[in-house]
Amino acid sequence: MKGRTMIVLALLVMLSASIPAAFSENDNLSVDYIFEMSSDGCGQLMIKDTMVLSEPGAPLIPYRAASILLPVDAELKDVKVKTGTPLVQTGFDLPWGQPPCTFSDTPVTVGKNEEIYGSDNLYPSNLFDVIGVEYCRGFAILNIHLYPVQYQPKSGTVHFYESMTVEVKFAKGSRNKLYRGLSGDKKDVAKIVDNPDMMETLAEEPIPLATEEYIIITSSTLVTTFQELADWKANYVNGASVYDTTYIYNNYSGSDNQAKIRNFIIDKYNNYGTEYVLLGGDIGVVPYRGFYISTGGYTDSDMAADMYYAHLDGTFDGDGDGRYGETTDGVDYYAEIAVGRAPVDNATEAAAFVDKVIAYEQMDKPERVCLHESRVGSNNSPDARCLAWNCDNYIPSGYTIEYLFEENGTVTKDDWRAAWAAGPIAVVHIGHGNTTVYYINYEVGGTVSWYTTDVSSLTNTFYPWTTSVACITGEFEDTGSDCLAEYYVKDDCGAIGALYNDNYGWYMSNDACALSGEFCEMEVRACWNDGYEKLGDILNRSRYYMASSAQSDSYYRWCFYERNLMGDPETPCLTKRTGGQPDDTVTITYPPNGSTVEGTVTITVSYTGSIDEVRFYIDDVLKNTDTSAPFQWNWDTTLYEDDDYTIRVDGYVSGTLADTDSVTVTVQNETPSSWVEITYPADGQTVSGRRVTITASASEDIDTVQFYIDGVLRRTDSYAPFSYRWDTTRYSNGQHTIMVKGYDGGVFKADDSITVTVANYSIALLSWLVLFLPIGIIYRKR
């Protein structure tokens, strides 16, 4: 079992990367991971971006879920991990993991595995596991689990590796079919990998000529109703359309209607820039795809998983047996688009949904969150408040947080109604549940159950989005009745969106917030820490954090599959949209500000409102006028000297200037003179420690940089960005000279040098290990 952010020892992961600008038959890249101690400011030691290897009866060990971006067209050949000399300390008896449990079962506690604890073999036996290569918007991402701590149980010996270098060997392969190379794709993927500098080696491609950023799929009888929502969205997205399922079934191929819908979405994604898809109807309007999943003695052969329409690589039925989502089916764990569902059955319900979304988007957004706790076990064991305490780490300091805890007294239905009426932007729930009910109170003062029939008693005038760990509260495929998530979204009060479980939620006997709770926590993190405010993006971003865990562990895969969004995926939850026609604006979308260009450059422009004419200027000289969208102009930079230039566009409406935008770029058509420069550390700087990363930049012709310390060659790096990790503890305190030399095809071109001062001080090498003891504490208390 892998998961849980934990308090064990502090591992602040700092990254640097050595990445080739191009690759041939076989090539390599490397990413350095450095693990250091860090405090959370509350006196407890945290692991940042680190999870726990938690197998029942086995020692709890931290691991880093590493995500490494590979070059476009790369095919993975080999992975190696190199480490420095570990720090070693004896005298530790690490606790062990417990088995997962559904929120509908009684948890079981196990003792330590005597075979493991009676041995002095290293645990884990390996320093890393290759999880696999996944694709997100056509970009290849290598997922690896790194184990910076190994344990010898019998002697109580801990080995801690302060640094790890992942070396990846690859060869030229084929480009993924979903690769678009768009600026937005690059920015989004760069946020989820450990080596975002790789993006600098990939050329941007023009935006699609036609765009439908937002699409609604519904039945022919509901098209007119949902068109009102599409018209509203068109004010804020680059194209919005409604399609009926009959059109899709008649014009797209597929083994069944679900496959036809997915192929339609793939077409729109590839050729029309689609980012958001609203499934406009319950399962009788837009069918769901059922996934197969089995773990912990439970099997669901038809788990409703709308991720089928969002994760667009492969077919989810690689072996062709008609059973989707099996581990052998080539499951895609990274979403290309955001998908949500409007759980409506008729025009009346659809109109209410449309009105609710439009009204919500125009509301002022409160700075308030409700974090709830209902016990999941007797005497609050394990402590269910952990979910609130984990989530509140990500809530901005200016927000009001209501802690609606059973530990503070019985949570009644009136309390629940009042919490919603107070106007929180989100409601986070933990407790047991079923299709039409969940507990809002478990033990203190007796059980209090909140049913679907209670939803209509809510009086809130602001609609929060809500998330929960509760079992089966999101089982929308039940044709007999609506689930709790559907009730919340369809109610005239209730929620704007619900992220609930289609089947059982999971936790551990020693951690109420493990597994399902981690998905809730990551949804909160995505919203406030990562800045993803649209409901579908919140779901996708939270899943990105859990992708490698779901790849490698069936319990996490279960939790991954069952999360669905009832609600509009494009709806923002943190900002207010003004009603009516948007402002008339123009924005240069290519080339980016500060970029270097050559040859013929296609300048592209996006617009809002009623812009009907765009004029293109170079250094205030009018060069072209375009009177039809998409607005663009091909600029021949070879007619200009190499220099900096300002591109300006003016947008007009019926001959009147409405808006302007500009960027500055550097034209470079001639081969520049060669140069190399040390970018870190600075000349005269004082440095210390075992991991001072010296970095250098160079002109494009330079393919190799050599690093010298006091005239002695220490590293030759042939992959930009060029770097060398210098262990200053091997040198005397005082001044030292760093020199770099740049080469092109073995021919010396340029050099640079600086002088720095080394100042190291003696410390107790392994004093940090005493902090390893509070490993059983897995959340920060308040």
N, C-alpha and C positions, 0 to 999 in steps of 0.2 A: 504494500500500500504506500503510495507516495502522495504527499500533500502537506498542508499546514505550514504557514509561516510560523517560526518558532523562536523562542528565547533560549539560546543555548550558549553561543559565544558570538561575538560580533563579527560578521563578515560583510564588510562594506565592499561591494564588488565594483572595482574600477576597471575600465576596459581601455585597451588600445588595440589597434589592428594593423597588420601588415597585409596589404591587399594589392594584387597585381592589377595594373590598368588594362591588361589584355592577357589572353591565354592562348596556348598553342595546343599541341597534341595531348600533353600532360602538363598541368600547372598546379600551383599551390597557393594557398593563402593561410594566414595564421591569425588567431585572435588570442590576446593575453588577458587572463583573468587574475586579478590580485585581490586577496582576501585580507581585510584588516579589521581591527577592533573598532567599534563605534557604540556610543550610548544613545538612547532615545531621549535623553534629557530628563528622564524620570527616575534615574538611578538603576535602571535595568538595561541589560545588554541585549541588543537585537541583531537578528540576521536580516539584512536588507535583500529583498528579492531572492530569498532562499526558502526552500521547502524542507519537508522531513520525509526521509525514507522510514516508513512505519509499517513493518510487517509484524503480525501477531507473534509475540514471544521473542522477537528479535530486537537488538539495540536500536534506539532512535538515533538516526544519523542525518545530518543536514546534507542537502544537495542543491546545486544550482541548476535550474532549467535553462540551459544555454540555447539561444536561437541565433544561428549564423546565416547571414545572407550570402548565397552563392551567386556567381556571375550568371547573367542570362546565357542560355545555351550550354550551361555546364552540366556535366554528368559526374556524379560522385564516384570516386574510385577507392579512397582510403581515408581513414581518420586516425590520427595519433594524438596522444596527450603527453606533454612533457611537464615535469614539475621541478621545483627547487628541492633542496634538502628539507625534509619535514622537521618540525619541532615535535619533540617526543616528551611525554610525561606519564608517569605511572600513578596508581592509587585512585582510580575512578571506577565506580560501579554504576554504569549508565542504565537508566530504566528502559523498559521494553514497550513495544507497541501492543495495541489491543485490536480485536477483530471489529470490522464495521458492523453496523446494525441499522435496520430501517427504523423510521420513526413510528412504525406500527408494531415493532417487536420489542421484547425485553432484552436489553444488552447483556452480553456474556463477557466475563472477565477471565483472562487466562494468565497463567504464570509464565516465567521466562522459559525460553527454549534451552533446556539443559545441555543439549548437544552443542549449541552455539556458545553458551556461557561457560561450558566446561572445556572449551578449546581455546587455544591461543592463536588460532588462525585469524588473519586480518578480516574484519567485517566492515564494509563489504570487501570482497576479495579483489575487486577491480576498482580503478579510479574513475571510470566513466562507462556509460552505456550510450551507444548510438540508438536513438529512438527511431529516426527515419527522416526522410526528406519530404516536406509538404510544400504546397504551392498556395500563395496568396496573391490574387490578381496577376498571376503568371510569374511571379518572382519565386525562385526556389529558396526555401528556408530549411536548413539542417538543424534538427532538434537533437540535443545531446544533454544527458544528465551528468554533471561533474560532482565528484565526491571529495571535497577538500578535507574530510575527516575520516580516518579509518581507526578501528578499535580492536584491540586484542583483549577479549573479555576475561580470560582466566587470570591474566596478570594485571588487568585493569589499566592497560597502556593505551594512550591516545596518541595518534599521529596526525598532526595538523600541517597541511600544505598551504603555505602562504601565497603561492603563485602556481598557476597552471597555464600552459600554452596549448591551445588546440590547433593542430596542424591538419589541414584538409587538402587532400590531393584530388584533382578532378581533371576531366578531359572534355573536349568539345562534344556536346550532345545536340539535341533538338530543342527549339524554343517551345515553351508551353503555349497551348492554343489560346489561353485566356490572357496572355501578355498584351497590354495596350501601350505601356510605356508613358502613360500620362503623368503630368506633374502631380496631380492629386493622388494617383496611385503610389507614386514614389514617396511622397510625404507620409502617407498613411502606413506603408510597409516599413519605412525607415524608423517609425516609432516603436515597432515591435521586434526589432532585431538588435543584436549587440554590436554590429559593425555597420552603422548607417553610412559611413564614409564610402562604402561600396557603391552607393547610389551615384556618387560623383563620376563613376566610370561609365554610366549608362546614359546614352543620349535621350533627350526628351523627344516625343513625337507630337505632331499637331493634334489638337482636340478634334473629335469627330465632326464631320461637316453638319450632320443633323443630330440633335440631342433630344432625348426623352429621359431626363434625370429621374423622374418620378412616374410610376405606372401603377394603375389599379386594374386588377383582373377580377371580373365579376360575371354574373349571368346577364343575358340580354335584357331581362326584365328589370335589372337594377342599374343599367348603364346610365340612364338619365339622372337617377338619384346621385350616383357617385360622380357624375360630371361636374356637379356643383363643387365638390371637394377638389377635383382636378383643376377647375378654374381658379379656385382660391390658391392652391399650391403654385400655380403658374406664376403668381406674383413673386415667388420667393425661390423657385428652382428654375433650372434651365430646361424647360419643357416638361409638360405633364399631360398624360393621356390615359384614356380608359379603353380597355379591350374586353370584349365578351368572350367567354369560353368557347362558344360555338365557332367563332372566327379562328381561334387558336387550334381547336380540334380539326378544323377543315384545312388548315394551311401549314401545319407543322407535323412532322413525323414523330413516332415514339411507340413503344411497346404498349402503352396505355395512356389514359388521359393525363395522369401525373407526369409522365415522361414528356408528353407533348407540351405541357405547360412549362416544364423545366427547359426544354429546348427553345421555346419561345423566349424565355428569360435570358438564356445564353446568347441568343441572337441580339436581343436588345442591349445586353451588356457589351458585347463585342463591337457592335456597329452603331449604337445610338447613345452610348455613354450612360446607360441606366445605372443608378445607384440605390434606389429605393423601390420596393414593390409591396403594395398593400393587397393582400388577398381579400377581396371584397365579398366575404360571405362565409357562413359556417360550412361544414363539410358537405352539405347537400348542394352548395353553390360552387365551392372550390374544393376538390378532394384533397385529403391529406395523404402523405406517404408514411406507411408504417414501417418502423425499423425493428430488427431483431437484436435483442440483447439478453445476455444471461450472466448472472453473477450471484454469489452468496446464496445459492439455493433457489433463486428466483429467475424466472424467464418471462420476458414479454416479447412475443413474436409479432406484435403489431403496435409498437409504441409510436404515437403520433409525433412526427418530427418535421416541423416546417423548415428546419435547416436544410432539408432536401432541396428547397427552392432558392436557398441563399449560398450554399457551398457548391460551386459549379464545376469542380474538377471531377472527372470520372463519371461513373453511373451509380455508385453505391451498391451495385450488384455485379461485381467483377466476375464472379463465377457463373453468372447467368442462371441461378437456381430459383429466382423469384423471391428470395429472402434477402431483404435489403439491410445494409448496415453491419453485416458480419465482419469480423476482423480480416477475413480473406477477400473482402470486396473492394479494397482500395478506398477506404473511407477518407473523405476530405475534411480536415479539421479547421480550415481557415475559410471564412466567408468572403466572397467577392462582393456581394451586395447585402443590404439590410432588408429583412422581410418581417412583416407583422400581419396580423389577421384581424379583420373586423368580423366578430362572431354573430353576424346577422342572418336572418332567414327570409326576410321580406322587405318590401319598400318602406314600410313604416319604421321598422327597426333600423334600416339603412339610413333613412333621413335623420333619425335621432342621433345616430353615430356621427354623421356628417356635421350636424349642427353642433354637437358636443366638441368635436375636434376644432372646428373653426372658432367657436367661442373660447375654448381653452387657449388657443394660440394667441388670442388678443388680450388675455388676462395678464395683469401684473403678477410676477412670480415671487412668492414669499421666500424669505430666508429662514425656513423652519423645517425641521425633520423630526419624525416620530420613530424612535427605536424601541421595539417592543420585546418583552420576554415573558413567555409562558414556560414553566418547567417542562422538561422532557423526561425527567426521572424523579423518583421520590427523593425528598430532601434536597432537591436541586442538584443532584449528582448524576451526570456532570453538570457544571454550572452553565446554564443556558444564557446568562448575561453576556457571555463571551462574544456573541454575534454583535450586540450593540457596541461593546467596547472595541471590537476590531473595526467596525464601520466608522465609529466616530473619529478615528484617526484621520479620515479623509474629508470630514466635514469642515468647511471654512470656519475660522474662529469667530466670525461675526454672526454666525447662525445661532438660532435658538434650537436646542435639542431637547425634546421631551422624552425622558426615559420612562416608558410605561411598563414597569416591572412588577411581576407577581411578588417578587421579594419585598416590595414596598407596601404590599397589601393586595387584597383580591382585586383583580381587573374585571370589572363588571361590564355589561353591555352598555350601560350609560357612559362609563369611562371610555369605551371604545368609540362610541358615537362622538363624544366630546373631543377625543383626540383627532378624529377626522375633521370635525367642525372647526377646529383651531387653525386649519389651513396649512398643513405641512406640504412641502413639495414632494416628499416621499414618505412612505410608511413601510418599515422593515419589520416583518413578523417572523417569530420563531415559535414553534409548537407543533403538536400532533394535528393530523387532519385527514380528511377523506374528500370525495368528490364534491360534496355539497356543504362541507362544514370544516372549521378548524377551531382548536382550543385557543381562547385568548387568556384562559386561566386554567391551571391543571390541578393544583393541590391546596394551596393556601385559601381557606374559605370554601373549598369545593370546586369542582369542575365547572367552567363556564364555556359553553359552546356557541360559536357564532355561525349561523346557518345562512344559506342562500336566501332564505325567506326573511332574514333580518336586514339584508342589504337595503331594501326599500325604505327602512326606517332611518337611514342616514340623511342628514340635513346639510352636509357640507356644500358650500357654494364654489369652492376651489377644488379641482380634481387632482389628487396626487397620483404619481405612479407608485406601484406597490410590488414588493418582492417577498417571497416566503420560502422556507425549507419544507413546509408541510406536505405530506403525501397526497397525491392524486387530486389536489385542488385545481390543477390545470388540465384535467382529462376532458378535453373538448370534443373528442371523437365519440363520446357516448351520445347516441341519438335519442335516448330516452329522456334526458334532462340536461340542462346547462350546468356546467361546473361553476365553482365559486369565482374563478377568474373571469368567466363570461358574464356572470351576474354583475360583478363590479364595473366592468367596462360598459355594459348595456344600460346600467341604471342612470337615471337623470342626475343623480349625485355621484356617489361612488368614485371610481378611479378613471384616469385617462389611459392608463396602461397597466397590465399585470404580467409579471414574470414569475410564473408558478410551475410546479412539477406535474408532468403528465402521469407519472406513476409514483412509486415509493421514493421518499427522500431518505438520505443516508447520513449517519453520523458514527462516532465511535464512543465506546463506553467511557473513555477518558477525555473525550473532547466533543462537546455538543455542536461545535462549529465546524468540524471537519466535513469534507465531502460537500454535501448540498450547501452548507453554510458558506463554504469558500466561494461558491458561485454568487451567492447574495452579496458577500463582501466585495468581490471583484466588480459587481455591477455598481456598487456605491463608489468604489475606487475609480471606475471608468468615468463616472459622471463628474465628480468634483476634483479628483486628483489629475486625471488625464484630459479633462475638458471636452468629453464627448456628451453633448446634451441631448442629441436626438435619440429617441427611445430604441430604435433599431441598432444604432451605433453602440449604445450602452450594452446591449446584449452581445453584439459581435466582439467588442473590445474585451468584455469579461471572459468570453470563451477563448480569446487569444492567450490569456494568461494560463488557462487550464489545458491548452492543446496537447502539450507533450505528456501531461499526466493522463489525459484521456487516451492517448495513443498507447500508453504502456500499461494501463491499469483498468480492469473491467468495471470496477466500482465508479471510477471517475467517468468512464465512457457512458455508463448508465445515466449519471447526473448530467453529462454533456448533452446527450440526445434529448432528454425530456424537458429541457428549458425551451419554452415557446413564448412569444410575445403576443398577447391579446391587446391590440392597439395599433395606431398608425406609426410605422417605423421612422417617418421623416419628421414627426412632431418634436420640436425642441422643448425642453422642460425648464430651461434656465432663463430664456430671454422672451420678451414680448414682441409679437408681430403687430404692426399697425394695420388697421383695416384699409380696404380700398386699393387703388392702383399704386404700385411701388414707385419710388423715385426713378427718374430717367438718369441712368448712369452708364458709364463705359469703363472697362478695366482691361488693361493689356494682360493677356494670359501667356503670351510668349513673344520674345524671349524674357527670361527672368531679369529683374533688376540686378545689376552688378555682374552679369554673365559676360563671357568672351565669345564672340561670334566670328564667323568667316563665311565666305562664299555667298550664296543666295539664302536669305533668311526669311521665312514666312512669319510675318507679324500677325498674331491673331488677337481678337478682341471679343470679350463677352459683354453683354449689355443687359439692362433691366428697363422696364417701362416701355416707352413708345419711340425709342431711338430709331430713326429711319435713314440716317446719314452719318458716316464716320470719315473724318479727314485725318490723314497720316502726315506727320511732320518729322523731319530730321534736323535737329538744331534749329528749330523754328522756321524751317523752310518747307512749305507745302509740297508734298511729293505725290499724293494720290488721294482720290475721293471715291469712297465705296458707298453705294446707295441701296444695297441689298444684303441681308444677312445670309450666311455668316460673314461678318466684316473682317477682311484680312487684306494684306498687301505683301507681295514678294519684293524684298529689298535686296538689291545687288550690292553687297558691301565691297566688291572688288573695284568699284568706281570711286572708293574713298580711301584716303590714307589711313594707315594704322593709327588709331587714336581713340579717345573716348567720345561717344556721341549720345545725345539725348533723343529718344524716341517719344513723341507726343501724339496722342490721339484726341481729337475733339468730337464729341457726340452731339448731333443736332436732332431736333424735333420740328418738322415743318419749317426748316430754315433758321430756327432759333437755337443758339448754343445752349446746351443743357448741362454738359459735364465734360471734364477733361481728365486725362491720366497720362503719366509719363514714367519712363524708366531710363536709366543710363547704362549703356553697354560699352564694351571695349571691342573694337574691330582689330583683328589680328590675322591678316592674310599672309604676311611675310614671316619667315622663320626668325624668331627673336634670338638675341644673343644668349649664350648659356650662362646659368647662374645656379648657385646652391646656397641655402641660408639656414642656419640653426634657428629654429623657432621656439625651442625650449631646451634648457633654461635660458634666462636672459644673461647677458654679459654682466659680470660682477655679482651675480646672485649667490646666496648661500644655500647649499643643498645638504641633505643628509638621508640616511636610510639605505635599505637594500634594494629599493626599486625606484630609482630616478629614471624616468623615461625621457631620453633625449630624442627630440623630433627635429626633422629637417624637411624643408620644401625645396623644390628645384624646378627649373624650366622643363618644358615638355620633352626636350630632346635627351635629357639625362635619364638613363635607365638603371644606374647603379650608384649607390652612395656608400662610401666607407667611413666608419667612425673611429677616431683615434682619441686615446686618453694619454696625455703627456707624451705624444709622439708615437705611441704603440697602437698598432691596428687591433681593434677589439671586435668589430663586426662589419660584415659586408652585406648590405641589404639591396636586393634587386626588385623590390616591390614597393610602389608608393601606396600610402604615405610612409616615408622612410623613418625608421626609429631604431633605438638601441636602449635596452634596459640596463642601467649601470648600477652595480652594487657598490656604493660608496664606502661601505664598511670595510672593504678590502684596501682602502687607501688611507693615508695619514690625513689628519686634520690639517687644513691649510689650503693654499691656492693650487689649482690644477687647470690644465689647458685641455679644452675639447676642440677637436678639429674634424671637419667633414670634407671629403673630396668627392666630386661628382664626375661620372664617366658616361660616355656615349659609345657603346660597342667596344668597350675596353680602352677608349681614348680619353685621357684626362681633359676635362673642360673647365672646371672651376672649383674653388674651395672657400671655406669660411671657418673662422675660429673665434672662440671666446674664452674668457678666464672665469672660473667660479671658485668659491670657497667651500670646502668640505668641513662640516662641523657635526661630528657624531658624538653621542654621549652614551655611556654605559647604562643599560637597563637590565632588569631581571627578565631573561629571555622568555621564560614560560610562566610568568606571573599571571598572565591572562587565563591560564587553565583553571584557576580556582573559580572562575566565573562560569565554568561548564556545569557546575552542580545544579543550578535551578532549571534543569532541562525539563522538568515536569510542568513548569509554568508555561502555558502556550498562548497567553494573551496578556495585554497590558491592562492592569486594573486601574480603576479610577475611584 
